[in-house]
Amino acid sequence: MVLSACLDSLGDPDPRLPGKSLALWSENLRLGSKAWDEGPAAADSDLSGYGLPLSLRDGDTLHLFVSARRGPVAIKIYRLGWYGGAGGRLIRSHSGLPAVNQGPCTAPSPGPSICNWSESDWFVVDSWIPGVYLARFTDALGRVRSAPFVVRSVGTAAFTVILPFATYQAYNQWGGASLYAGPGATRQEAYSNRAVKVAFARPFSDAVVQGHFLGVDYPLVRWLERSSYDVNYITDYDFHLGVGVDQGARGWLFVGHSEYWTWPMWLRANAARDQGINLGFLGGNDIYWLSRFETVSVGGLDAPVLVCYRDATQDPLGTTPGFATVLFRSPPNNTPENSLVGVMSSQPSLVKGSPIDLVVDDASDSLMAGTGLTVGEHIPRVAGWEADRTIENGLAPPGIHVLFHSPFVSAADSVTPGLMESTVYRWQPSGALVFAGGEPGFSWGLETFRNRTARPPLQRLLENILQAFIANRN
């Protein structure tokens, strides 16, 4: 595969090529704005908001629920992408909204904490370009908070991109508890008081928006849009329901830290591989905790609730395979994730001094063509805080090729050595390709954004992966 197959003579994306989108190419030529990423963050108690539903189609209504102390409040809707480096474009805005200090939410532990607030504003999705969006709330002092959502396509796209909203909510500490910690003076006490159910009917903490969404997943979105790829974005809750899941896509791309999966998601991804749909796990620590979804009603709208006890003895369904909210690999589920992904986390898995270098193990694989990389060469400071690797447990797919084999030191004791591996394999008899980044910071080397720097070899690798996905289903 040569570079000219993907780029025109000026080095710009050619939207006429297979897998590319003239509509997204044209969209990203429009005037953008950096205002979506500006302004000081407000404290939770001063300004917070959320939207429902988190995934919409043309004609749907986005309902927004905002709590603010200092009005008037402005709400702006941005579509995220490339836009000449601005990274976003203003789509709609409402200003002059009164500040309403909304009532308390339900108790966060054991959860779910539900913010059954009065509706503050709404926007009708009227011919918005499908994509990843951000609702920005600003108070009279210029302080801001944000809430991401997606607008799905109604047609077929070359790639379906699945954003890990379940993981966002699992780590979302807004209101006092996440699946990892609740109130407590010590780490042990906080873990004991963690939530076991977290609702999407509450704001995102600023740490989740900045760290998980913008810090990990947005660089991939930015690169895909800059490269004019024909993509349809959905949430992992959509994927759970089978909403927006395109069986005609060349590939399904799971973004970043897609840690929380349900059994229907697992079955759907395995069936896709068996049918020849290529899978790209563009992150790491994927399919780790088996979880369930419930729903609650807020203002007549259904809101998802992520359920994960992380302890079979506490879970009412803790003895039922496919429902017990423990690790996929643990009893009674007994389904190690490497049987699909190709890699899985293994102790030590937490990386000291992240980001670390990716180290080339196989430069001869066709996916490495044009990268200029050689065996043993490093791509500096692009690998994330957790590591996956190949495991010999009798369930790994045959024919796995290791592309990167990167050593690290455990963050747990600063001594124990570990390995991080990126892999690809071809599933027979369907011929589907399955790529695994093996670390959740895979997108860090795709774009220069904030404290991350684009690495051309990693950009070329992903270009090769997507072009291989296209060729594999033509």
WONORRA-V35426 format. One record per pair of residues at least 24 apart in sequence whose ideal C-beta (glycine too) atoms are under 7 Angstrom apart, sorted by sequence separation. I is the first residue (numbers start at 1). GAP is how many residues later the second one is. If there is no record, write none. Layout:
i = {I & I}
gap = {GAP & GAP}
This chain:
i = {72 & 73 & 97 & 240 & 357 & 358 & 401 & 72 & 240 & 252 & 258 & 356 & 358 & 400 & 71 & 72 & 73 & 125 & 172 & 239 & 242 & 251 & 254 & 257 & 259 & 261 & 355 & 357 & 399 & 71 & 72 & 94 & 175 & 251 & 252 & 253 & 254 & 255 & 256 & 259 & 263 & 355 & 356 & 399 & 71 & 170 & 174 & 249 & 250 & 251 & 254 & 255 & 257 & 258 & 355 & 397 & 70 & 169 & 174 & 236 & 239 & 251 & 253 & 254 & 259 & 260 & 261 & 262 & 354 & 355 & 69 & 174 & 259 & 261 & 262 & 354 & 389 & 397 & 435 & 68 & 92 & 169 & 174 & 260 & 262 & 292 & 354 & 387 & 389 & 390 & 68 & 69 & 172 & 173 & 254 & 388 & 389 & 67 & 172 & 292 & 387 & 388 & 390 & 67 & 290 & 291 & 351 & 67 & 220 & 290 & 350 & 351 & 368 & 433 & 168 & 172 & 289 & 290 & 350 & 351 & 365 & 367 & 433 & 91 & 171 & 290 & 349 & 383 & 217 & 289 & 290 & 349 & 365 & 217 & 288 & 362 & 433 & 99 & 168 & 216 & 288 & 362 & 171 & 216 & 287 & 345 & 361 & 362 & 431 & 36 & 345 & 361 & 290 & 345 & 346 & 361 & 168 & 344 & 360 & 361 & 167 & 168 & 212 & 343 & 346 & 359 & 75 & 77 & 88 & 260 & 343 & 358 & 359 & 343 & 344 & 359 & 260 & 358 & 359 & 388 & 288 & 357 & 389 & 37 & 65 & 67 & 79 & 81 & 287 & 356 & 388 & 32 & 36 & 80 & 286 & 387 & 388 & 32 & 34 & 36 & 65 & 79 & 80 & 356 & 387 & 28 & 30 & 33 & 34 & 80 & 240 & 287 & 338 & 386 & 27 & 28 & 32 & 65 & 66 & 79 & 80 & 163 & 287 & 342 & 386 & 28 & 32 & 33 & 65 & 78 & 286 & 338 & 342 & 384 & 385 & 32 & 33 & 63 & 64 & 77 & 78 & 147 & 237 & 339 & 352 & 383 & 384 & 385 & 32 & 33 & 64 & 147 & 288 & 336 & 338 & 351 & 352 & 367 & 384 & 64 & 77 & 78 & 145 & 338 & 339 & 342 & 352 & 383 & 30 & 63 & 263 & 336 & 352 & 382 & 62 & 75 & 76 & 263 & 281 & 285 & 350 & 351 & 61 & 62 & 145 & 148 & 350 & 75 & 113 & 220 & 348 & 350 & 352 & 382 & 61 & 62 & 146 & 382 & 73 & 74 & 113 & 348 & 50 & 60 & 73 & 148 & 59 & 73 & 111 & 379 & 58 & 108 & 237 & 273 & 57 & 71 & 72 & 108 & 109 & 348 & 56 & 58 & 70 & 71 & 108 & 58 & 70 & 105 & 159 & 161 & 163 & 165 & 166 & 270 & 348 & 64 & 66 & 68 & 70 & 158 & 159 & 161 & 165 & 166 & 269 & 158 & 159 & 160 & 161 & 162 & 163 & 164 & 165 & 109 & 157 & 163 & 382 & 108 & 109 & 157 & 160 & 162 & 157 & 379 & 382 & 162 & 343 & 379 & 153 & 379 & 152 & 343 & 152 & 342 & 152 & 112 & 150 & 342 & 51 & 109 & 111 & 150 & 373 & 109 & 110 & 111 & 112 & 114 & 150 & 160 & 372 & 109 & 110 & 111 & 112 & 113 & 115 & 160 & 355 & 371 & 62 & 108 & 110 & 111 & 112 & 114 & 115 & 49 & 114 & 113 & 132 & 157 & 160 & 170 & 355 & 371 & 47 & 156 & 159 & 162 & 167 & 170 & 370 & 371 & 158 & 159 & 162 & 164 & 167 & 47 & 152 & 156 & 157 & 158 & 159 & 160 & 161 & 162 & 163 & 164 & 167 & 342 & 46 & 56 & 160 & 162 & 164 & 167 & 343 & 368 & 55 & 159 & 161 & 164 & 166 & 342 & 367 & 370 & 54 & 55 & 56 & 57 & 201 & 341 & 343 & 369 & 47 & 49 & 51 & 56 & 58 & 42 & 46 & 48 & 50 & 55 & 57 & 105 & 199 & 201 & 367 & 36 & 47 & 49 & 51 & 367 & 39 & 36 & 284 & 42 & 132 & 285 & 367 & 27 & 40 & 41 & 42 & 130 & 131 & 201 & 284 & 39 & 40 & 41 & 42 & 130 & 200 & 284 & 285 & 39 & 41 & 199 & 200 & 284 & 39 & 199 & 198 & 197 & 198 & 197 & 197 & 54 & 196 & 196 & 196 & 196 & 166 & 48 & 179 & 44 & 179 & 87 & 170 & 169 & 80 & 170 & 19 & 81 & 82 & 166 & 80 & 81 & 82 & 81 & 82 & 54 & 52 & 50 & 50 & 50 & 279 & 284 & 49 & 50 & 273 & 276 & 278 & 281 & 283 & 284 & 48 & 275 & 276 & 277 & 278 & 279 & 280 & 281 & 282 & 284 & 285 & 274 & 276 & 281 & 284 & 273 & 283 & 273 & 283 & 282 & 273 & 282 & 41 & 55 & 55 & 119 & 54 & 114 & 116 & 55 & 257 & 112 & 114 & 256 & 280 & 256 & 278 & 112 & 278 & 278 & 28 & 276 & 28 & 24 & 25 & 24 & 24 & 21 & 20 & 21 & 20 & 21 & 19 & 20 & 19 & 15 & 13 & 13 & 251 & 250 & 250 & 220 & 223 & 250 & 216 & 219 & 223 & 216 & 219 & 222 & 217 & 220 & 216 & 219 & 222 & 219 & 219 & 19 & 219 & 63 & 223 & 229 & 63 & 52 & 53 & 52 & 52 & 159 & 158 & 1 & 3 & 1 & 2 & 1 & 19 & 19 & 18 & 6 & 6 & 5 & 1 & 1}
gap = {24 & 24 & 24 & 24 & 24 & 24 & 24 & 25 & 25 & 25 & 25 & 25 & 25 & 25 & 26 & 26 & 26 & 26 & 26 & 26 & 26 & 26 & 26 & 26 & 26 & 26 & 26 & 26 & 26 & 27 & 27 & 27 & 27 & 27 & 27 & 27 & 27 & 27 & 27 & 27 & 27 & 27 & 27 & 27 & 28 & 28 & 28 & 28 & 28 & 28 & 28 & 28 & 28 & 28 & 28 & 28 & 29 & 29 & 29 & 29 & 29 & 29 & 29 & 29 & 29 & 29 & 29 & 29 & 29 & 29 & 30 & 30 & 30 & 30 & 30 & 30 & 30 & 30 & 30 & 31 & 31 & 31 & 31 & 31 & 31 & 31 & 31 & 31 & 31 & 31 & 32 & 32 & 32 & 32 & 32 & 32 & 32 & 33 & 33 & 33 & 33 & 33 & 33 & 34 & 34 & 34 & 34 & 35 & 35 & 35 & 35 & 35 & 35 & 35 & 36 & 36 & 36 & 36 & 36 & 36 & 36 & 36 & 36 & 37 & 37 & 37 & 37 & 37 & 38 & 38 & 38 & 38 & 38 & 39 & 39 & 39 & 39 & 40 & 40 & 40 & 40 & 40 & 41 & 41 & 41 & 41 & 41 & 41 & 41 & 42 & 42 & 42 & 43 & 43 & 43 & 43 & 44 & 44 & 44 & 44 & 45 & 45 & 45 & 45 & 45 & 45 & 46 & 46 & 46 & 46 & 46 & 46 & 46 & 47 & 47 & 47 & 48 & 48 & 48 & 48 & 49 & 49 & 49 & 50 & 50 & 50 & 50 & 50 & 50 & 50 & 50 & 51 & 51 & 51 & 51 & 51 & 51 & 52 & 52 & 52 & 52 & 52 & 52 & 52 & 52 & 53 & 53 & 53 & 53 & 53 & 53 & 53 & 53 & 53 & 54 & 54 & 54 & 54 & 54 & 54 & 54 & 54 & 54 & 54 & 54 & 55 & 55 & 55 & 55 & 55 & 55 & 55 & 55 & 55 & 55 & 56 & 56 & 56 & 56 & 56 & 56 & 56 & 56 & 56 & 56 & 56 & 56 & 56 & 57 & 57 & 57 & 57 & 57 & 57 & 57 & 57 & 57 & 57 & 57 & 58 & 58 & 58 & 58 & 58 & 58 & 58 & 58 & 58 & 59 & 59 & 59 & 59 & 59 & 59 & 60 & 60 & 60 & 60 & 60 & 60 & 60 & 60 & 61 & 61 & 61 & 61 & 61 & 62 & 62 & 62 & 62 & 62 & 62 & 62 & 63 & 63 & 63 & 63 & 64 & 64 & 64 & 64 & 65 & 65 & 65 & 65 & 66 & 66 & 66 & 66 & 67 & 67 & 67 & 67 & 68 & 68 & 68 & 68 & 68 & 68 & 69 & 69 & 69 & 69 & 69 & 70 & 70 & 70 & 70 & 70 & 70 & 70 & 70 & 70 & 70 & 71 & 71 & 71 & 71 & 71 & 71 & 71 & 71 & 71 & 71 & 72 & 72 & 72 & 72 & 72 & 72 & 72 & 72 & 73 & 73 & 73 & 73 & 74 & 74 & 74 & 74 & 74 & 75 & 76 & 76 & 77 & 78 & 78 & 79 & 79 & 80 & 80 & 81 & 81 & 82 & 83 & 83 & 83 & 84 & 84 & 84 & 84 & 84 & 85 & 85 & 85 & 85 & 85 & 85 & 85 & 85 & 86 & 86 & 86 & 86 & 86 & 86 & 86 & 86 & 86 & 87 & 87 & 87 & 87 & 87 & 87 & 87 & 88 & 88 & 89 & 89 & 89 & 89 & 89 & 89 & 89 & 90 & 90 & 90 & 90 & 90 & 90 & 90 & 90 & 91 & 91 & 91 & 91 & 91 & 92 & 92 & 92 & 92 & 92 & 92 & 92 & 92 & 92 & 92 & 92 & 92 & 92 & 93 & 93 & 93 & 93 & 93 & 93 & 93 & 93 & 94 & 94 & 94 & 94 & 94 & 94 & 94 & 94 & 95 & 95 & 95 & 95 & 95 & 95 & 95 & 95 & 96 & 96 & 96 & 96 & 96 & 97 & 97 & 97 & 97 & 97 & 97 & 97 & 97 & 97 & 97 & 98 & 98 & 98 & 98 & 98 & 99 & 100 & 100 & 101 & 101 & 101 & 101 & 102 & 102 & 102 & 102 & 102 & 102 & 102 & 102 & 103 & 103 & 103 & 103 & 103 & 103 & 103 & 103 & 104 & 104 & 104 & 104 & 104 & 105 & 106 & 107 & 108 & 108 & 109 & 110 & 111 & 111 & 112 & 113 & 118 & 125 & 126 & 129 & 130 & 131 & 135 & 136 & 137 & 138 & 138 & 139 & 140 & 140 & 140 & 141 & 141 & 143 & 144 & 144 & 146 & 149 & 151 & 152 & 153 & 153 & 153 & 154 & 154 & 154 & 154 & 154 & 154 & 154 & 154 & 155 & 155 & 155 & 155 & 155 & 155 & 155 & 155 & 155 & 155 & 155 & 156 & 156 & 156 & 156 & 157 & 157 & 159 & 159 & 160 & 161 & 161 & 165 & 179 & 180 & 180 & 181 & 182 & 182 & 183 & 183 & 184 & 184 & 184 & 185 & 187 & 191 & 193 & 194 & 195 & 197 & 197 & 198 & 201 & 203 & 204 & 206 & 207 & 208 & 208 & 209 & 209 & 210 & 210 & 211 & 213 & 214 & 215 & 218 & 219 & 220 & 223 & 223 & 223 & 224 & 224 & 224 & 225 & 225 & 225 & 226 & 226 & 227 & 227 & 227 & 228 & 230 & 231 & 233 & 236 & 236 & 237 & 238 & 246 & 248 & 249 & 251 & 307 & 312 & 365 & 367 & 368 & 368 & 369 & 447 & 451 & 452 & 457 & 461 & 462 & 463 & 466}
